Amino acid sequence: MNEIQWRRTHFAIKKDGKYKHFPAQNYNTELNKSCLFLSEEAAYRNASIYDEVVQVELREIPKEEWAKWTK
């Protein structure tokens, strides 16, 4: 198995299985850069009372490894 090139931990705000996106503050199931925070504190500052802050780990993997996951 090839080694992971890098990994980064981010945080996202989630409610009812959907991620909160900024600046529009709408919720949907897509996870992209408009809903990621670099620190847990920043995520909590932007969360509503019924939101959940979740940890998201981004990993860069070799193309061959990605092919195994997408079959």
C-alpha positions in Angstrom: 0.0 0.0 0.0 1.3 3.4 -0.9 1.9 6.0 1.8 -0.5 8.9 2.2 1.1 12.1 1.0 -0.4 14.5 3.5 -3.4 14.7 5.8 -5.1 17.8 7.2 -7.7 18.1 9.9 -10.5 20.6 9.5 -13.9 21.0 11.1 -17.4 21.4 9.7 -20.8 22.3 11.0 -23.5 19.6 10.4 -27.2 19.3 11.1 -29.5 16.5 10.1 -26.8 15.0 7.9 -26.2 18.2 6.0 -23.2 20.5 6.1 -23.6 24.3 6.7 -22.0 26.4 3.9 -20.7 30.0 4.2 -21.3 32.8 3.6 -24.9 31.8 2.5 -25.4 29.7 5.7 -27.4 27.1 3.8 -27.3 23.4 4.5 -26.7 20.6 1.9 -25.1 17.2 1.7 -22.0 18.4 -0.3 -18.7 18.7 1.6 -16.5 21.4 0.0 -14.2 24.3 1.0 -17.2 26.6 1.7 -18.0 24.5 4.8 -14.6 23.8 6.3 -12.9 25.6 9.2 -9.3 25.3 10.2 -10.0 25.4 13.9 -12.6 23.8 16.1 -13.1 27.1 17.9 -14.0 28.9 14.7 -16.5 26.2 13.8 -18.2 26.5 17.2 -18.4 30.3 16.9 -20.3 29.9 13.7 -22.6 27.1 14.8 -26.2 27.4 15.8 -27.6 25.8 19.0 -28.8 22.7 17.1 -25.7 22.3 15.0 -23.0 19.7 15.5 -19.3 20.4 14.9 -17.6 17.4 13.2 -14.0 16.7 12.5 -13.1 16.2 8.8 -9.7 14.7 7.8 -8.6 15.4 4.2 -6.1 13.0 2.8 -4.1 13.1 -0.4 -3.7 9.6 -1.8 -2.0 8.2 -4.9 -4.2 7.8 -8.0 -3.9 4.0 -7.9 -5.2 4.0 -4.3 -8.1 6.3 -5.3 -9.1 3.9 -8.1 -9.6 1.1 -5.5 -12.0 3.3 -3.6 -14.1 4.4 -6.6 -14.8 1.0 -8.1 
